């Protein structure tokens, strides 16, 4: 069974792409699609990452408890999933995209043209690149009416808790083995890269224009004022 969840107002705290989760190592992988400045709809893929469950999201699982019985019957106070299959994130209302590609040798940036306005969302996710040996961090900037959803299969997750017996061993075993097929990125990507970071990777700009909104322990990041151009 596939499930689709609206995570617009909880994106920051729901999506966990850190390399460790509850002491278990993770190997998150990100699949980025082509983007141009005329697009307002963007899709990307994530694999081997953590999904934190808010009270609102748990209610969605309760509505589908036949497929997610282990989640709804779990007594853990804080629940999270390891999504080891490939999930899909869809964002509507996109205004711009900034990406940082980094490895031991270099750091490169992809920057699109857009203007930050008050109320804009900043959806951030990352992982190892599916087409190169870079670790990728992506900022997807979307307007105040944006919508972000995540879809995944009920067959592609593991309920995560450091209290569970052999959890680390299970987490390592369940993650999908991944091998980079192409060590070099295509010219369509490399031709747009530079060593100059965009504004979302400028600490002064970011701290001036963006704040994280907390709502019941779950949060997202939004622009608090408009960019002057």
C-alpha positions in Angstrom: 0.0 0.0 0.0 1.2 3.5 -0.9 0.5 6.4 1.4 0.8 10.2 0.7 1.2 12.6 3.6 1.0 16.4 3.6 4.2 17.6 5.5 4.1 21.3 4.5 4.0 22.7 8.0 6.2 20.0 9.6 8.9 19.5 6.9 11.9 20.4 9.0 11.3 18.1 11.8 9.6 15.3 9.9 12.4 14.7 7.3 15.6 13.4 8.9 18.6 13.0 6.6 21.3 12.9 9.2 23.9 10.2 9.0 22.9 8.7 12.3 19.4 8.3 13.9 19.0 6.9 17.4 22.6 5.7 17.2 22.0 3.7 14.0 24.0 4.7 11.0 22.1 5.8 7.9 23.1 6.1 4.3 20.6 8.6 2.9 20.4 8.9 -0.9 18.8 11.8 -2.7 17.5 11.7 -6.3 17.3 15.2 -7.8 15.4 15.9 -11.0 16.0 18.6 -13.6 14.9 22.1 -12.6 14.5 25.3 -14.5 13.4 28.8 -13.5 10.0 28.4 -15.1 8.9 25.4 -13.0 6.5 25.7 -10.0 6.2 21.9 -9.4 9.2 19.9 -8.3 9.7 16.2 -7.4 12.6 14.5 -5.8 13.3 11.1 -4.3 14.8 10.0 -0.9 15.9 6.6 0.3 17.4 5.4 3.6 16.3 8.3 5.8 14.3 8.9 8.9 10.7 10.0 9.1 9.6 11.4 12.4 5.9 10.9 13.3 3.9 13.8 14.7 0.5 13.3 16.3 -1.2 14.5 13.1 0.7 12.0 11.0 0.0 9.2 13.4 -3.7 9.9 12.9 -3.2 9.3 9.2 -1.6 5.9 10.0 -4.6 5.1 12.3 -6.9 5.6 9.3 -4.8 3.0 7.5 -4.0 0.8 10.5 -4.4 -2.5 8.5 -1.2 -1.6 6.6 0.6 0.2 9.4 -0.5 -1.9 12.4 3.0 -2.0 14.0 3.0 1.8 14.1 -0.5 2.3 15.6 0.1 -0.5 18.2 3.5 0.8 19.3 3.9 2.2 22.8 7.0 4.3 22.1 6.4 8.0 23.2 8.4 9.2 20.1 8.0 7.3 16.9 10.1 7.4 13.8 10.5 5.3 10.7 13.5 4.3 8.7 12.3 4.6 5.1 14.6 2.2 3.3 12.7 2.1 0.0 12.6 5.0 -2.4 10.1 7.7 -1.4 8.8 10.6 -3.4 8.6 14.2 -2.2 6.4 16.6 -4.3 6.4 20.3 -3.8 4.0 22.7 -5.5 4.4 26.5 -5.6 8.2 26.3 -6.1 10.0 29.6 -6.8 13.6 28.5 -6.7 16.2 25.8 -6.0 19.7 26.0 -4.5 21.9 23.0 -4.1 25.3 22.4 -2.5 27.4 19.5 -3.7 30.4 18.7 -1.5 33.0 16.0 -1.2 36.6 15.8 0.1 37.9 17.6 -2.9 35.5 20.5 -3.6 32.2 22.2 -2.9 30.1 23.4 -5.8 26.7 25.2 -5.9 23.7 25.3 -8.2 21.7 28.5 -8.0 18.4 29.5 -9.7 17.0 32.9 -10.1 14.2 33.9 -7.7 13.2 36.6 -5.1 12.5 35.8 -1.4 9.2 37.2 -0.2 7.7 37.2 3.3 5.9 34.0 4.0 8.0 31.8 1.6 8.8 28.3 2.7 12.3 26.9 2.7 12.1 23.1 2.4 15.6 21.5 3.1 16.6 17.9 2.5 19.9 16.1 1.7 21.7 12.9 1.1 24.3 11.3 -1.0 23.9 12.1 -4.7 22.5 9.3 -6.8 24.8 10.2 -9.7 28.1 11.2 -8.2 30.2 11.0 -5.0 29.0 14.3 -3.6 26.9 14.8 -0.5 24.0 17.0 -1.5 22.1 19.6 0.5 19.1 21.2 -1.3 17.0 24.3 -0.4 13.7 24.3 -2.2 12.1 27.7 -1.9 8.3 27.9 -2.4 5.6 30.6 -2.0 3.3 31.0 1.0 0.6 28.8 -0.7 3.0 26.0 -1.2 2.3 22.3 -0.5 4.7 19.6 0.2 3.9 15.9 0.4 5.8 12.6 0.8 4.7 9.2 -0.6 6.1 5.8 0.3 5.1 2.2 0.5 3.9 0.4 3.6 6.5 -2.4 2.7 9.5 0.0 2.8 9.9 1.1 6.4 11.2 0.0 9.8 9.8 1.3 13.1 12.8 3.0 14.7 13.8 3.0 18.4 17.0 2.6 20.2 15.0 0.7 22.8 14.1 -2.0 20.4 16.3 -5.2 20.5 19.0 -5.4 17.8 17.7 -2.1 16.4 21.1 -1.0 15.0 21.6 -4.3 13.3 18.1 -4.3 11.8 18.5 -0.7 10.6 21.8 -1.5 8.9 20.5 -4.7 7.3 17.2 -3.1 6.0 18.8 -0.1 4.3 18.8 -0.5 0.5 22.3 -1.3 -0.8 23.3 1.6 -3.1 26.1 1.9 -5.6 26.8 5.0 -7.6 26.6 4.0 -11.3 28.1 7.2 -12.7 30.9 8.9 -10.9 30.6 12.0 -13.2 27.6 14.2 -13.3 26.1 15.0 -16.7 27.0 18.2 -18.5 23.5 19.5 -18.0 24.3 19.7 -14.3 27.9 20.6 -14.3 27.4 23.5 -16.7 25.2 25.2 -14.1 27.5 24.7 -11.1 30.0 27.2 -9.7 32.0 27.7 -6.6 29.9 30.7 -5.6 27.3 29.9 -2.9 23.7 31.3 -3.4 21.9 33.4 -0.8 20.4 30.4 1.0 24.0 29.3 1.9 24.9 32.9 3.0 24.7 32.8 6.8 24.0 36.6 7.1 21.3 36.6 4.5 19.6 33.4 5.9 19.6 34.6 9.5 18.2 37.9 8.5 15.3 36.6 6.3 14.3 33.2 7.7 13.1 31.8 11.0 11.9 28.4 12.1 8.3 28.2 13.3 7.6 25.8 16.1 4.2 24.3 16.4 3.7 21.5 19.0 7.3 20.4 18.7 7.2 20.1 14.9 8.3 22.9 12.6 9.1 24.4 9.3 11.2 27.4 8.1 9.7 30.5 6.5 10.8 33.9 5.4 10.0 36.7 7.9 10.5 39.5 5.5 11.0 40.2 1.7 14.3 40.4 0.0 15.2 43.9 -1.2 16.5 44.0 -4.8 
